[in-house]
Amino acid sequence: MTDHSLTTWQRELRAQFPIITANPGVAYLDSAATAQKPQPVLDAVMTYLTGENANAARGTYPWANRTTTRVEQARDRLRAFLGDPEPDRSGVHFVSGATEGLRAVARDWLAPQLRDGDEIVVAHADHQANILPWQEVAALARARGDRVTLIPMPYDAAHDYDAGRLADLLTPRTRMIAATHVHHVYGNDMHVSRLRAAAGPGVPICLDAAQSIGHLPVSVAGLDADFLVFSGHKAMALPGTGAIWARNRRGPLFRPGGWPGTPNTAGIVSLTAALDWLDAAGVDRIAAWTRDLGARLTGALAGLNGYEVLGCRTSLAADSTVQRRQGIVTFRHRTIGSHDLGFILAADGFLVRADGHCQGEQGEKTTSVRVSLHVHNTVGEIDRLVDRLAALNDA
Ligand code: PLP
């Protein structure tokens, strides 16, 4: 695609976000927290709620049957979105988001299998949603007298997982590797496809894809993970949506515990619409667009000595061929506190995230400002942000 057609493509997509077009003075730079919703997603929800809203898997009348069908179709839609090579052999379970999904995999699938001496690999610099559930099941096992150990995932100097060192840490008692596809603070693609080679064929891998679905192409065929969990609301679906994709090859069939109750039918409808929208927009183009904007921002910040950009240093060098920040750039000012910087930026319409980003125990020790991008963001927004940051450089 030429630069010109890419710009036209982006302008047409941006115009589909009502909250963005209604607020021309605002730059929404917090898509990693939750993504804005394009009109077709909102339309799909409205059509459903005003046309055939009913409960799923319970009715004998057409609205209820169609709702049941929509839920089933949403499962197939997700499998197709993920390039599932064996759609007949995987399960899709809807949850409220990655937090609930990861906890369900840990508690409902892994916990009943844990025995004395077992180990779980956990990435302690990742999001707490992918740390706490594994700690919880290890603590539950210990409470009944089974010693279950958490093995810290090794990282390398570029904040990637160190697959070589990981291979040395694994034992026949390793029951799970809990990993993250794209890091929510550093924006790294964590190269999780290397984990399978390190793990060998037998160890289950659970992937937190909260920051990759909708941001870069994700294929479960290439990843060979057993579980992939994400938040639909970060992928342009409604709040309260998310899913667990489970392949069920390494261990018993995954079944969420307890009686599931009424599913979030409107949310599930929105997820199907969001996946349709993302596929039509082209996730590979979205990835390229947001990577370029992120590179523009990191490039500009590298010239401002008042700021420190977190994450892989190599990718900051002007001549670097490493540019792996997937539309997430996190930094701090050397003297202005990050919360203050967040408020200053918000006053000028730059909506960023300013805190510790729920990072785990080996995370950054102080707060920072995170800019996270999506397809509606523009070069103009980044340049205005850089101007504002430059004006604060010597503060
Ligand atoms: N995992 C990662 C990498 C995240 O960035 C987040 C949210 O920021 C979560 C998990 C938790 O997602 P949710 O709050 O939607 O459950």
Residues whose N, C-alpha, C, O or C-beta is under 5 A from the ligand:
A	BS01	PLP	A32 G97 A98 T99 E100 H127 A129 V182 H184 D208 A210 Q211 S231
